[in-house]
Amino acid sequence: MIKASNITKSYGNLQVLRGVDLHVGKGEIVSIVGKSGAGKSTLLHILGTLGRPDGGHLTIDGKDVFSLTDRQLAAFRNQHIGFVFQFHHLLPEFTALENVCIPAYIAKTEPEVAKRKAMELLTYLGLADRAEHKPNQMSGGEQQRVAVARALINSPAVVFADEPTGNLDSGSSEELHKLLFQLRDDFGQSFIIVTHNEELARISDRRLEMVDGVL
């Protein structure tokens, strides 16, 4: 489903990625761990098509993504890739329902269709009674579940998560662990997770360690 081969990336004279190879199957949950500065977030950034590598190839869902123009790549990312970050990145002036709808609106989904699907996801995630709440009216765990719903609204093939439990207490972290596996089982998405949480890494289908820019 995702195949990366010989991915390299440098910033000036600093080589951050030194020829990374990675294959992730459909419905697989893969955790990437490693020390700070090892290149984990840079790799996630490139796998998520948020940046281009200096060299190598990446296919997602059968598409050679870096052969696309920037505009085509943005459209592909919106329709095929979801993101969950450590700090939620919810827009504070919008409700939970409105935040979840944003990627669907960008994809030009009819507003009523987008709202219906967003509400279905919020209900699935136990947040139906928070749909009209703004982020500052929700707990950290609730905000992260809203971010998960937003990542899923366009039914992506893969969800990338960068330290998704890093800003949560232990109880909310454990709930998110269970949720990721439930989502995989119910919706079939692949998950690639950068994490320092060894419990999450341990229960993933695969735990990969990055050392000096190489997996």
Secondary structure, DSSP 8 states (H G I E B T S, - for coil): -EEEEEEEEEETTEEEEEEEEEEE-TT-EEEEE--TTSSHHHHHHHHTTSS--SEEEEEETTEEGGGS-HHHHHHHHHHHEEEEETT----TTS-HHHHHHHHHHHTT--HHHHHHHHHHHHHHTT-GGGTT--GGGS-HHHHHHHHHHHHHTT--SEEEEESTTTTS-HHHHHHHHHHHHHHHHHH--EEEEE-S-HHHHHHSSEEEE-BTTB-
